[in-house]
Amino acid sequence: MNIQHHLLRTFIAVAAARTVTKAAAVLHLTQPAVSGHLRVLEDELQLKLFERGTAGMRLTRAGELLLPHAQSVIAAMDQFKLLSTQLLNRRAEKVRLGTILDPEFLRVGALLASVVEKHPLLDVELQHGITMQWVDQLLKGELDAGFGLGAIDDARIECRWLTEVNHVVVYPAGWAARLKKIDWPELARMPWIHPPEHSPQRRLLVGIFERYRLTPTQSVQADQESTMSSLVAAGVGLSIMREDLARAAQQRGQVRIWPPGRASTPLHFIYAASRSDDPIVVSIRDAALAIWDPLREARSAPKKKINKNK
């Protein structure tokens, strides 16, 4: 069975207009052409679709059952044509996006879904690393955009604030008695698992102790939050950890949170300032901002003036 879509369009139009005359006007066809389409369709289906009477064209039971399916077919064809038209003048593009932390926290899935919906030919390459690595690659043109943790003091990098990321000091669950009554100097002398040098987490840890003019002892340095968490749970030492991860680990009985040790740092969407007008970069940036703050667009929209004379 090979039913051409123009026959289905005629079927739908006659069902809506209930007369061949009105359907012909809507379809910009002659009445004989519309009647011919219906005959061909009924012959192809070997079904009667309409009852013809003085009140016009009335769908048979078979016609009633087939109408919504015909409408679905035509709607799908229209969507197919629309998408093909949209893709006609587009070329496939590749964008390199730098991530930090874990993808769930960054909401990468929601971000990519939003971006690909608007740019179906876009090929996104995700790379995982640290903030300063991305800053260097953005300036060299080796990365298109990414996420950055902490302040970036470089006018060549555009930073768009997403949220504040809270960090807390954690210690092994078995050390609760040791840390029940402890002062800052004694705490600094205990074994510490340090984040990588020059990382935002390292700056946070150092900053917590700088208030007291102290430097925490470094026993181990680890570059992954999961590794640091495992080392703390194993009793190697204290460390700093993202608060949501720390609370989850505390619930599992792996670590304990030391309440006085708390600090926060901003999470940014970052890209080279020279590319602030790049359509793809702007599209990804706007999608990230909307995902992290759905009300941002509503707040920034111009408010309508109220006519008090009404």
C-alpha positions, 0 to 999 in steps of 0.5 A: 500500500502506497498512500501519498500524503496529499491524499491524506491532506485532502481526507483531513480537509474534507473531514474538517470542512464537511463539504468538497466545495469548502475543502477545495477552497482550503486546499486551493484545488478544484472540486473534481480534484478533491473528489478524485483524491477521495476516490483514489484513497478509498480505492487504495484502502478498500474502505468507505470514508464518508457518507455523502448526503444533503447535509454534506460529507459525514465520516463513516466509522472507518473514517472516524478511526482513521482520521487521527492517524492521518493527522499524526502522519501529516503532522510528522511530515510537516515536522520532518520538512521543518527540521530539514529546512532548518538544517539546510543552511547549517553546518556541523560544528564542534564545541569543546566544553571543560568540566570540573567537579562531577557532571551531576553537580554541574547539571551537564546533562540538562545543559547538553539537552538544552543546547542540542535541542537548539543546535541539533548538528552541534558536536560537543566534546567534554573534557574534565580537568581543573579551573586553571587548566581551562583558563590556559586552554581558553586563552590558547583557543584550545577550549571553547567554554567551561566551568571554573571554580573560584575567582579568576583575576584575568580580564581576558576571561569572561566569568558568569556567576552560577552559584556559591559552592560550600566546602567544609572540613571533614575528619575520619569518623573514628577521630570524633573523640580526638577532635571533641576539644581541640584548638586551631593550632593543634588542628593545624598540626594534625595530618591533612590531605591537601587538594592540588596546589593552585586549585580553588579548594587549596585556596579555601583550605589555606584561607580557613587557617590564614585567619589564625596565621596558621598553615595546616600540615600536609601529609598527602596531596590528592587531585580527586574529591573521591580520592580525598574522601576515601583517604579521610574515611580510611583515617589518613587525615583531615581534608576539605570537601564539598558540603553536599558530598561531605553530608552524604559521606557523613550519613554513610558513617565514613566521615564527620564534619567539623562545623567551624571549618567552613568556606565557600567559593563561586562557580562560574561559566567561563569563556574567552572575552574575545568570544563573547559574541560567538553565537555557539558560546552565547547559546551554551552560556545562556543555557547554563545561566537558565538552568542554574537560575530559571528565574533569571530571564524573568527578572531581567525582562523589561517590566510592563508599564501599568496604565493607571488611567484604565 
